C-alpha cells in the first residue's frame, strides 16, 4: 500500500485540534464523546486519509465509552505496533496508509475473533451505505 506522508503543518491544517492530537500525537479522546455514531450500514474511514478501516457490521457495544469493533474492515488497512506508554504493554492500532493512531486492540472481545478494537471516534469518519 502506498503511504501518505504530510508535514506536521499540513496535518494541523487538515484536522481539527482534537483529531490532530489523537491521530498524529497518539492521544486518546475522553470516553463517551462519540456515542452519536449512526446505527445504519456503512464504513468507518480514517479521518486523515479516508482509508476504510472498520465496518459498521463489526461494531459492538463494549461498554467502554469508545467505538469498538471485533475486526477491521480489511486486515491490510490496519496495522499494529507495541505501545509501552504509561507503564503497561498494549497493542496500538494505526492506519496502514497514513499511520494515524486510531486506538488499541485487546484480547477481550466477542467471537468470532475474541478481539476488541477500542478506537477513538475522532479518528473516524462514517461513510453511510444507502
N, CA and C atoms as an extended XYZ file, in Angstrom:
390
Properties=species:S:1:pos:R:3:atomname:S:1:resname:S:1:resid:I:1 pbc="F F F"
N         0.841       -1.184        0.000 N   UNK     1
C         0.000        0.000        0.000 CA  UNK     1
C         0.884        1.245        0.000 C   UNK     1
N         0.551        2.174       -0.867 N   UNK     2
C         1.305        3.414       -0.942 CA  UNK     2
C         1.018        4.270        0.288 C   UNK     2
N         2.082        4.727        0.951 N   UNK     3
C         1.956        5.528        2.172 CA  UNK     3
C         1.681        6.988        1.825 C   UNK     3
N         0.924        7.634        2.699 N   UNK     4
C         0.674        9.075        2.590 CA  UNK     4
C         1.524        9.758        3.653 C   UNK     4
N         2.333       10.694        3.231 N   UNK     5
C         3.166       11.445        4.161 CA  UNK     5
C         2.898       12.931        3.973 C   UNK     5
N         2.682       13.605        5.077 N   UNK     6
C         2.468       15.050        5.066 CA  UNK     6
C         3.287       15.667        6.187 C   UNK     6
N         3.536       16.936        6.049 N   UNK     7
C         4.253       17.642        7.115 CA  UNK     7
C         3.313       17.848        8.299 C   UNK     7
N         3.906       18.134        9.424 N   UNK     8
C         3.119       18.416       10.619 CA  UNK     8
C         2.156       19.579       10.374 C   UNK     8
N         2.628       20.605        9.667 N   UNK     9
C         1.786       21.768        9.358 CA  UNK     9
C         0.598       21.380        8.475 C   UNK     9
N         0.824       20.494        7.514 N   UNK    10
C        -0.272       20.049        6.646 CA  UNK    10
C        -1.326       19.270        7.435 C   UNK    10
N        -0.883       18.378        8.349 N   UNK    11
C        -1.851       17.641        9.179 CA  UNK    11
C        -2.629       18.600       10.073 C   UNK    11
N        -1.950       19.578       10.667 N   UNK    12
C        -2.633       20.550       11.545 CA  UNK    12
C        -3.688       21.350       10.780 C   UNK    12
N        -3.385       21.691        9.538 N   UNK    13
C        -4.321       22.453        8.724 CA  UNK    13
C        -5.538       21.610        8.338 C   UNK    13
N        -5.338       20.339        8.078 N   UNK    14
C        -6.406       19.445        7.625 CA  UNK    14
C        -7.343       18.997        8.747 C   UNK    14
N        -6.802       18.784        9.943 N   UNK    15
C        -7.551       18.150       11.030 CA  UNK    15
C        -8.008       19.139       12.094 C   UNK    15
N        -9.063       18.774       12.810 N   UNK    16
C        -9.470       19.552       13.980 CA  UNK    16
C        -8.377       19.388       15.035 C   UNK    16
N        -8.293       20.303       16.016 N   UNK    17
C        -7.271       20.158       17.058 CA  UNK    17
C        -7.364       18.810       17.793 C   UNK    17
N        -8.575       18.335       18.087 N   UNK    18
C        -8.731       17.059       18.783 CA  UNK    18
C        -8.298       15.887       17.895 C   UNK    18
N        -8.699       15.902       16.615 N   UNK    19
C        -8.304       14.830       15.699 CA  UNK    19
C        -6.787       14.817       15.511 C   UNK    19
N        -6.177       15.981       15.444 N   UNK    20
C        -4.725       16.061       15.321 CA  UNK    20
C        -4.048       15.458       16.552 C   UNK    20
N        -4.512       15.834       17.741 N   UNK    21
C        -3.916       15.343       18.983 CA  UNK    21
C        -3.999       13.820       19.083 C   UNK    21
N        -5.113       13.257       18.659 N   UNK    22
C        -5.288       11.806       18.736 CA  UNK    22
C        -4.514       11.096       17.644 C   UNK    22
N        -4.727       11.475       16.388 N   UNK    23
C        -4.168       10.708       15.266 CA  UNK    23
C        -2.686       10.946       15.014 C   UNK    23
N        -2.215       12.152       15.222 N   UNK    24
C        -0.820       12.460       14.901 CA  UNK    24
C         0.076       12.445       16.138 C   UNK    24
N        -0.507       12.666       17.339 N   UNK    25
C         0.291       12.707       18.564 CA  UNK    25
C        -0.028       11.538       19.502 C   UNK    25
N        -0.748       10.560       19.012 N   UNK    26
C        -1.066        9.335       19.748 CA  UNK    26
C        -1.828        9.608       21.041 C   UNK    26
N        -2.758       10.553       20.972 N   UNK    27
C        -3.583       10.874       22.126 CA  UNK    27
C        -4.780        9.954       22.240 C   UNK    27
N        -5.603       10.215       23.251 N   UNK    28
C        -6.841        9.466       23.472 CA  UNK    28
C        -7.931       10.464       23.826 C   UNK    28
N        -9.064       10.341       23.156 N   UNK    29
C       -10.188       11.211       23.490 CA  UNK    29
C       -10.867       10.700       24.763 C   UNK    29
N       -11.625       11.557       25.403 N   UNK    30
C       -12.381       11.153       26.594 CA  UNK    30
C       -13.419       10.107       26.220 C   UNK    30
N       -13.609        9.134       27.064 N   UNK    31
C       -14.632        8.105       26.837 CA  UNK    31
C       -16.007        8.753       26.744 C   UNK    31
N       -16.845        8.219       25.868 N   UNK    32
C       -18.222        8.690       25.745 CA  UNK    32
C       -18.422        9.928       24.912 C   UNK    32
N       -17.395       10.418       24.258 N   UNK    33
C       -17.541       11.648       23.479 CA  UNK    33
C       -18.089       11.407       22.081 C   UNK    33
N       -18.187       10.142       21.659 N   UNK    34
C       -18.713        9.842       20.327 CA  UNK    34
C       -19.775        8.762       20.366 C   UNK    34
N       -20.730        8.895       21.260 N   UNK    35
C       -21.822        7.931       21.350 CA  UNK    35
C       -22.882        8.172       20.290 C   UNK    35
N       -22.702        9.197       19.481 N   UNK    36
C       -23.693        9.570       18.477 CA  UNK    36
C       -23.438        8.928       17.117 C   UNK    36
N       -22.598        7.887       17.055 N   UNK    37
C       -22.349        7.254       15.770 CA  UNK    37
C       -23.617        6.620       15.237 C   UNK    37
N       -23.825        6.683       13.944 N   UNK    38
C       -25.038        6.145       13.325 CA  UNK    38
C       -25.158        4.634       13.496 C   UNK    38
N       -26.405        4.149       13.400 N   UNK    39
C       -26.662        2.720       13.527 CA  UNK    39
C       -26.802        2.020       12.189 C   UNK    39
N       -26.986        2.757       11.102 N   UNK    40
C       -27.193        2.145        9.786 CA  UNK    40
C       -25.919        1.569        9.208 C   UNK    40
N       -26.041        0.851        8.105 N   UNK    41
C       -24.864        0.260        7.466 CA  UNK    41
C       -23.915        1.321        6.929 C   UNK    41
N       -22.635        0.993        6.964 N   UNK    42
C       -21.635        1.917        6.450 CA  UNK    42
C       -20.241        1.508        6.859 C   UNK    42
N       -19.289        2.338        6.469 N   UNK    43
C       -17.879        2.089        6.729 CA  UNK    43
C       -17.294        3.259        7.503 C   UNK    43
N       -16.438        2.942        8.442 N   UNK    44
C       -15.688        3.959        9.179 CA  UNK    44
C       -14.334        4.104        8.513 C   UNK    44
N       -14.041        5.328        8.065 N   UNK    45
C       -12.801        5.618        7.352 CA  UNK    45
C       -11.851        6.417        8.230 C   UNK    45
N       -10.564        6.286        7.979 N   UNK    46
C        -9.557        7.077        8.681 CA  UNK    46
C        -9.821        8.553        8.415 C   UNK    46
N        -9.896        9.357        9.455 N   UNK    47
C       -10.183       10.781        9.303 CA  UNK    47
C        -9.041       11.512        8.580 C   UNK    47
N        -7.854       10.949        8.600 N   UNK    48
C        -6.709       11.603        7.969 CA  UNK    48
C        -6.626       11.355        6.467 C   UNK    48
N        -6.880       10.101        6.043 N   UNK    49
C        -6.661        9.789        4.626 CA  UNK    49
C        -7.849        9.134        3.928 C   UNK    49
N        -8.911        8.814        4.660 N   UNK    50
C       -10.106        8.251        4.045 CA  UNK    50
C       -10.079        6.752        3.801 C   UNK    50
N        -9.040        6.059        4.218 N   UNK    51
C        -8.961        4.611        4.026 CA  UNK    51
C       -10.022        3.917        4.887 C   UNK    51
N       -10.813        3.000        4.331 N   UNK    52
C       -11.796        2.261        5.127 CA  UNK    52
C       -11.080        1.369        6.153 C   UNK    52
N       -11.334        1.613        7.441 N   UNK    53
C       -10.637        0.855        8.478 CA  UNK    53
C       -11.556       -0.077        9.273 C   UNK    53
N       -12.830        0.289        9.449 N   UNK    54
C       -13.778       -0.568       10.174 CA  UNK    54
C       -15.144       -0.508        9.515 C   UNK    54
N       -15.911       -1.572        9.672 N   UNK    55
C       -17.247       -1.677        9.093 CA  UNK    55
C       -18.279       -1.694       10.210 C   UNK    55
N       -19.396       -1.048        9.958 N   UNK    56
C       -20.478       -0.995       10.944 CA  UNK    56
C       -20.934       -2.394       11.359 C   UNK    56
N       -20.876       -3.359       10.437 N   UNK    57
C       -21.314       -4.727       10.728 CA  UNK    57
C       -20.443       -5.395       11.788 C   UNK    57
N       -19.252       -4.869       12.042 N   UNK    58
C       -18.332       -5.449       13.014 CA  UNK    58
C       -18.278       -4.646       14.315 C   UNK    58
N       -19.138       -3.656       14.462 N   UNK    59
C       -19.169       -2.799       15.643 CA  UNK    59
C       -20.005       -3.465       16.730 C   UNK    59
N       -19.609       -3.278       17.984 N   UNK    60
C       -20.386       -3.796       19.106 CA  UNK    60
C       -20.259       -2.849       20.286 C   UNK    60
N       -21.178       -2.951       21.232 N   UNK    61
C       -21.163       -2.110       22.427 CA  UNK    61
C       -20.319       -2.790       23.486 C   UNK    61
N       -19.139       -2.264       23.705 N   UNK    62
C       -18.212       -2.842       24.674 CA  UNK    62
C       -18.432       -2.294       26.076 C   UNK    62
N       -19.217       -1.219       26.185 N   UNK    63
C       -19.435       -0.594       27.479 CA  UNK    63
C       -18.269        0.256       27.947 C   UNK    63
N       -17.300        0.495       27.072 N   UNK    64
C       -16.112        1.254       27.456 CA  UNK    64
C       -16.252        2.754       27.222 C   UNK    64
N       -17.189        3.149       26.356 N   UNK    65
C       -17.319        4.555       26.016 CA  UNK    65
C       -16.599        4.939       24.728 C   UNK    65
N       -15.927        3.975       24.100 N   UNK    66
C       -15.278        4.200       22.817 CA  UNK    66
C       -15.891        3.265       21.790 C   UNK    66
N       -15.940        3.674       20.520 N   UNK    67
C       -16.407        2.749       19.482 CA  UNK    67
C       -15.541        1.491       19.488 C   UNK    67
N       -16.187        0.335       19.441 N   UNK    68
C       -15.454       -0.932       19.491 CA  UNK    68
C       -15.874       -1.836       18.338 C   UNK    68
N       -14.900       -2.537       17.800 N   UNK    69
C       -15.105       -3.427       16.661 CA  UNK    69
C       -14.382       -4.736       16.944 C   UNK    69
N       -14.886       -5.850       16.407 N   UNK    70
C       -14.202       -7.119       16.639 CA  UNK    70
C       -13.235       -7.479       15.513 C   UNK    70
N       -13.237       -6.704       14.429 N   UNK    71
C       -12.239       -6.888       13.377 CA  UNK    71
C       -12.239       -5.670       12.464 C   UNK    71
N       -11.120       -5.450       11.742 N   UNK    72
C       -11.049       -4.345       10.771 CA  UNK    72
C       -11.893       -4.639        9.533 C   UNK    72
N       -12.181       -3.619        8.777 N   UNK    73
C       -12.890       -3.774        7.508 CA  UNK    73
C       -12.059       -4.633        6.556 C   UNK    73
N       -10.757       -4.424        6.559 N   UNK    74
C        -9.819       -5.207        5.752 CA  UNK    74
C        -8.519       -5.263        6.553 C   UNK    74
N        -8.001       -6.454        6.789 N   UNK    75
C        -6.784       -6.606        7.595 CA  UNK    75
C        -5.610       -5.808        7.048 C   UNK    75
N        -5.569       -5.584        5.744 N   UNK    76
C        -4.463       -4.837        5.144 CA  UNK    76
C        -4.537       -3.337        5.427 C   UNK    76
N        -5.692       -2.838        5.873 N   UNK    77
C        -5.861       -1.402        6.086 CA  UNK    77
C        -5.493       -0.941        7.492 C   UNK    77
N        -5.292       -1.896        8.386 N   UNK    78
C        -4.977       -1.578        9.778 CA  UNK    78
C        -3.705       -2.313       10.169 C   UNK    78
N        -2.793       -1.600       10.813 N   UNK    79
C        -1.554       -2.193       11.304 CA  UNK    79
C        -1.477       -2.011       12.808 C   UNK    79
N        -0.620       -2.784       13.448 N   UNK    80
C        -0.453       -2.685       14.896 CA  UNK    80
C         1.023       -2.555       15.244 C   UNK    80
N         1.266       -2.045       16.428 N   UNK    81
C         2.619       -1.957       16.959 CA  UNK    81
C         2.528       -1.994       18.476 C   UNK    81
N         3.639       -2.313       19.114 N   UNK    82
C         3.670       -2.376       20.575 CA  UNK    82
C         3.693       -0.972       21.156 C   UNK    82
N         2.893       -0.755       22.195 N   UNK    83
C         2.806        0.536       22.886 CA  UNK    83
C         3.131        0.276       24.355 C   UNK    83
N         4.219        0.853       24.846 N   UNK    84
C         4.638        0.647       26.237 CA  UNK    84
C         4.512        1.920       27.080 C   UNK    84
N         3.649        2.834       26.653 N   UNK    85
C         3.436        4.068       27.416 CA  UNK    85
C         2.650        3.767       28.690 C   UNK    85
N         2.777        4.625       29.654 N   UNK    86
C         2.017        4.547       30.909 CA  UNK    86
C         2.284        3.253       31.671 C   UNK    86
N         3.507        2.732       31.571 N   UNK    87
C         3.953        1.565       32.333 CA  UNK    87
C         3.115        0.314       32.091 C   UNK    87
N         2.583        0.173       30.887 N   UNK    88
C         1.849       -1.037       30.526 CA  UNK    88
C         2.157       -1.392       29.083 C   UNK    88
N         1.908       -2.641       28.749 N   UNK    89
C         2.129       -3.103       27.384 CA  UNK    89
C         0.775       -3.243       26.700 C   UNK    89
N         0.580       -2.480       25.619 N   UNK    90
C        -0.656       -2.544       24.842 CA  UNK    90
C        -0.295       -2.659       23.370 C   UNK    90
N        -1.302       -2.974       22.562 N   UNK    91
C        -1.101       -3.058       21.125 CA  UNK    91
C        -1.818       -1.884       20.471 C   UNK    91
N        -1.044       -0.980       19.894 N   UNK    92
C        -1.587        0.198       19.224 CA  UNK    92
C        -2.116       -0.193       17.850 C   UNK    92
N        -3.211        0.447       17.440 N   UNK    93
C        -3.805        0.247       16.119 CA  UNK    93
C        -3.612        1.547       15.336 C   UNK    93
N        -3.104        1.425       14.112 N   UNK    94
C        -2.948        2.620       13.280 CA  UNK    94
C        -3.304        2.317       11.832 C   UNK    94
N        -3.607        3.368       11.102 N   UNK    95
C        -3.956        3.283        9.684 CA  UNK    95
C        -2.726        2.840        8.896 C   UNK    95
N        -2.916        1.861        8.013 N   UNK    96
C        -1.804        1.339        7.229 CA  UNK    96
C        -1.310        2.329        6.183 C   UNK    96
N        -2.163        3.263        5.753 N   UNK    97
C        -1.759        4.183        4.687 CA  UNK    97
C        -1.081        5.445        5.214 C   UNK    97
N        -1.603        6.036        6.292 N   UNK    98
C        -1.043        7.310        6.759 CA  UNK    98
C        -0.468        7.233        8.173 C   UNK    98
N        -0.545        6.051        8.789 N   UNK    99
C        -0.012        5.799       10.124 CA  UNK    99
C        -0.710        6.596       11.219 C   UNK    99
N        -1.943        7.015       10.991 N   UNK   100
C        -2.703        7.715       12.024 CA  UNK   100
C        -2.980        6.770       13.181 C   UNK   100
N        -2.790        7.245       14.389 N   UNK   101
C        -3.142        6.476       15.584 CA  UNK   101
C        -4.665        6.412       15.665 C   UNK   101
N        -5.195        5.197       15.733 N   UNK   102
C        -6.648        5.007       15.811 CA  UNK   102
C        -7.098        4.611       17.208 C   UNK   102
N        -6.304        3.818       17.906 N   UNK   103
C        -6.665        3.334       19.235 CA  UNK   103
C        -5.812        2.137       19.595 C   UNK   103
N        -6.427        1.161       20.301 N   UNK   104
C        -5.713       -0.038       20.730 CA  UNK   104
C        -6.595       -1.260       20.527 C   UNK   104
N        -5.982       -2.443       20.481 N   UNK   105
C        -6.721       -3.698       20.364 CA  UNK   105
C        -6.400       -4.551       21.588 C   UNK   105
N        -7.448       -5.193       22.125 N   UNK   106
C        -7.332       -6.007       23.328 CA  UNK   106
C        -7.919       -7.394       23.071 C   UNK   106
N        -7.431       -8.417       23.780 N   UNK   107
C        -7.903       -9.794       23.563 CA  UNK   107
C        -9.138      -10.157       24.384 C   UNK   107
N       -10.058       -9.223       24.570 N   UNK   108
C       -11.247       -9.498       25.394 CA  UNK   108
C       -12.550       -9.178       24.658 C   UNK   108
N       -12.542       -9.350       23.355 N   UNK   109
C       -13.712       -9.047       22.536 CA  UNK   109
C       -14.582      -10.265       22.293 C   UNK   109
N       -15.656      -10.067       21.548 N   UNK   110
C       -16.589      -11.160       21.266 CA  UNK   110
C       -16.084      -12.095       20.155 C   UNK   110
N       -16.717      -13.220       20.046 N   UNK   111
C       -16.452      -14.129       18.926 CA  UNK   111
C       -16.990      -13.459       17.658 C   UNK   111
N       -16.456      -13.699       16.509 N   UNK   112
C       -15.606      -14.834       16.189 CA  UNK   112
C       -14.107      -14.584       16.380 C   UNK   112
N       -13.662      -13.363       16.680 N   UNK   113
C       -12.229      -13.089       16.762 CA  UNK   113
C       -11.699      -13.067       18.184 C   UNK   113
N       -12.551      -12.719       19.143 N   UNK   114
C       -12.094      -12.560       20.514 CA  UNK   114
C       -11.330      -11.271       20.735 C   UNK   114
N       -11.362      -10.370       19.740 N   UNK   115
C       -10.627       -9.107       19.823 CA  UNK   115
C       -11.578       -7.932       20.033 C   UNK   115
N       -11.063       -6.904       20.709 N   UNK   116
C       -11.811       -5.651       20.876 CA  UNK   116
C       -10.914       -4.518       20.402 C   UNK   116
N       -11.225       -4.001       19.221 N   UNK   117
C       -10.537       -2.826       18.699 CA  UNK   117
C       -11.222       -1.614       19.318 C   UNK   117
N       -10.554       -1.007       20.284 N   UNK   118
C       -11.087        0.143       21.018 CA  UNK   118
C       -10.550        1.395       20.322 C   UNK   118
N       -11.431        2.092       19.582 N   UNK   119
C       -10.997        3.116       18.641 CA  UNK   119
C       -11.506        4.497       19.040 C   UNK   119
N       -10.672        5.493       18.887 N   UNK   120
C       -11.072        6.875       19.141 CA  UNK   120
C       -12.038        7.326       18.053 C   UNK   120
N       -13.224        7.757       18.446 N   UNK   121
C       -14.221        8.195       17.473 CA  UNK   121
C       -13.761        9.353       16.622 C   UNK   121
N       -12.956       10.237       17.180 N   UNK   122
C       -12.480       11.407       16.446 CA  UNK   122
C       -11.518       11.007       15.333 C   UNK   122
N       -11.015        9.778       15.354 N   UNK   123
C       -10.101        9.300       14.314 CA  UNK   123
C       -10.865        8.728       13.110 C   UNK   123
N       -12.198        8.708       13.199 N   UNK   124
C       -13.028        8.063       12.174 CA  UNK   124
C       -14.009        9.023       11.520 C   UNK   124
N       -14.267        8.797       10.246 N   UNK   125
C       -15.361        9.440        9.500 CA  UNK   125
C       -16.287        8.331        9.035 C   UNK   125
N       -17.593        8.516        9.187 N   UNK   126
C       -18.547        7.478        8.794 CA  UNK   126
C       -19.044        7.727        7.381 C   UNK   126
N       -18.997        6.687        6.557 N   UNK   127
C       -19.482        6.738        5.195 CA  UNK   127
C       -20.711        5.811        5.123 C   UNK   127
N       -21.889        6.399        5.107 N   UNK   128
C       -23.149        5.639        5.119 CA  UNK   128
C       -23.378        4.931        3.793 C   UNK   128
N       -23.791        3.661        3.875 N   UNK   129
C       -24.186        2.905        2.685 CA  UNK   129
C       -25.693        2.961        2.589 C   UNK   129
N       -26.206        3.476        1.492 N   UNK   130
C       -27.661        3.601        1.330 CA  UNK   130
C       -28.250        2.425        0.619 C   UNK   130
